[in-house]
Amino acid sequence: MLTIKDLNVAFRTRRGIVDAVKGISLELGTGETLGIVGESGSGKSVTSYALMRILDAGGTIKAADVTYSGIDLAKATERQMGDIRGREISMIFQNPRAALNPIRKVGHQIEDVLRRHNRATRSDAKAKAIEAMEAVKIRDAASRYEAYPFELSGGMCQRIVIAIALACDPRLLIADEPTTGLDITTQKAVMDLVAELIRDRGMSAIVITHDLGLAAQYCDRIAVMKDGVIVETGPSAEVFGAPKHAYTQRLVDATPRLGATTRSLLPAEARTPEPLHRPSDTPLLEVKSLVKTFAGKSGPVQAVKGISFMVREGETVGLVGESGCGKSTTSSMVVRLMDPTSGQILFAGEDLAKAPAAGFAKDPRRSKIQMVFQDATDSLNPRHTAARAIEEPLRQMTRDGGKARRERVRDLAHLVGLPQHLLDRFPHQLSGGQKARVGIARAIAVDPRFLILDEPTAALDVSIQAVVLNLLVDLRSRLNMSYLFVSHDLNVVRLLCDHVVVMQNGAIVESGPVATVMDAPTNPYTASLIDAAPQPPVRQLAA
Amino acid sequence: MERLKPILTRIAQAIPVVVGVVVISFVLTRALPGDPAVFFAGAAADAASIEQVRSELGLDQPLPVQFLYYVQDLASGDLGNSVSTGQPVATDLARRLPASLELTLAALLLSCSIAVPLGVLAATRPGSWVDHVCRVLVTTGVSMPTFFTGILLIYVFYYLLGWAPSPLGRLDFMYIEPDRVTGFFLIDAALVGDWETWLAALKQLALPAITLALFTMAPIARMTRAAMLAALSSDFIRTARAAGLTRRKILYGYALRNALLPVVTTLGMVFSFTLGANVLVEKVFAWPGIGSYAVEALVASDYAAVQGFVLAMALLFVALNLVIDIAYAAIDPRIGFESQ
């Protein structure tokens, strides 16, 4: 149905021409679902944009022979492509909220496509748009028709994007990271829906993802991409079960999965013995009936409804839940960036909740509780070098002189494995993993006893995530710190945490030792979370 | 109409601003140097008659009492009398404000009708010759001072080519002003169907409007270009392209409407600053506008006129901001929901 031969895509940039895709060849049969997996920068999204001929300005298809049902897509005129897009080949995107026009009613956006491809007339467009919305299982479609994207949830927006893509019954669907930015249960619902629609309509599909679990679960065949070339293709069970190429092996190994240890995520040659991890029984942080109420438009909203949990010295507690469950509010209160409405935050026996958040920066206990933020890029000042970023807390909270501080920054860089020559670079000159290291070095600069890790690896590629997770495990033993690990990735939580706390709608629904909660959840919500998480493929051990 | 509610709220929010404006315009004029009583009494007055004028004007009263009188007069539409023109200030303003507004609005209309398409054109081909030509064009416009552009245009189109009428006010002396309805000559003449006068008024308006338009094109064109570039690179444009929508629909239906918000903001800023700053153009073209009126009043220490001017301008700005906010709400459905 679709044959790609020797596709080359180049981008004109300020630093000359960059080859993003270097001669890839693929085939896709009718009714088949192909997964393209790879880490960021591997050229997997560019491949799909090239297929649709919607590359950004500066991108050109150099050589290619792309045949779709007898039509050469690389040579088709723009007018022909306009007819093909949306009617023959459709696409759904990551970050569904941004993928919709923010100031146009979603129903009208579906109508635009229907009208463009002559599937509807002015008089029946609305009825057909509602029909398309019902096809993607949007309840109460007639009233949702009038909604703007900002009035809908992320999962609902993705359903609208799917409705737009499928409104004109295309025969090929390209899904570009369709679940990124969605909650784990929404992820499953969306992917199940897509799989069902593909099956029912007999469509072919290309699923582009960095999530091996997702690819293994929903794709028939897999192509692994790295640096613009396909390194391995084959049926998914084969590619993931017995990867042949070294890169695929590394990728499969680095994906957190059942039964893995943090060290086993690393390539074999980097697996040093795991440090001893022996949490003590002394409580370090005790949160007691913590409540946070926000003033909402229609009365007060309780974001955190009296939760209690404990973190012992040297222990790592995972805080798990979907967006809006109150885990960020909780971590903001514990790190004293936000004042609780009521409740206690006992840190080494002292109640921190009594010290107002506004003045806590000057509190001597500030240095004992530090935070590593989710987005390593956004949480670094773009005009400060790495060294300056790490030095900043030292300036604020210690009396060290300039020389001592510089010395300390070098030590910290060494500790987190950041090469010394990178210290003078600005955030945009560093890679994602390096920025994550800067963020961690900054947090541990003032010798904290307690770190709050807010999805520290969410934006990282799996191989880098593996390295950062190992770094966190090493630092925990070496500096005898306790962690509160906020995450939505249950496989990572299982790897790193001793205890886990599951939150839903501002309340704790279940907590306990990781193994107990994960293997035998007693709460139905916890069970649904664990069930929804795609199970990454497990590599069969070669004899 | 749930969309109406944020608009009404916004109108209600304007009320305290108006009160503040009244207070400030009062205090500001009291703070001006010079003794108004001396001016009103005239050059030949002695101390006794000055004192008499002072009490007639209520200036011997304490400030709060004076303020009450001022508010009382304001409520009945009385802004006091101008010394230099001898007319009530309200009458002067009613005659001159429309002149300035007509000039500014015509200039902005012209400016937008050129600058917005220019900005869109530049944004669709960034880095191309079209983009560069646009940039050179608008930069030239903003780089030349308005009085210079004005004189240049008069020299070319009136003196050399003879296409334009003599640059003396709003209407050639051969024509009679149309009956006052709005004070905008173009509208008033059109209302009574007097197309000859309409054309004559348009001819008078053309050169000063072009002068101002040239000056205001740059910010509008640049902002349109930037906003369009941002809109065109956003995710929803990619979705629209992937759905096969036509280039026209993507450009105007999707990108431009999203790009309009910053353009409208810029437009508001340009409008207010043009209205205040077009005194040079008014002087060059002998345009009987509010800018030249205010400057003359200031030079003559004509405090009632200055006070009236400050008040009128401030109210105009409040109204303008209101219009911009309402335009915002009309363009973007998100506005009005985000605020608590």
Interface residues (C-beta under 8 A of the other chain):
Chain A: M52 I54 D56 A57 M81 G82 D83 I84 R85 G86 R87 S90 M91 F93 N95 A98 A99 L100 N101 P102 I103 R104 D112 V113 R116 H117 Y148 F150 V161 I164 A165 A295 K297
Chain B: P126 S233 S234 D235 F236 R238 T239 A240 R241 A242 A243 G244 L245 T246 K249 G253 Y254 R257 N258 I331 D332 P333 R334 F337 Q340
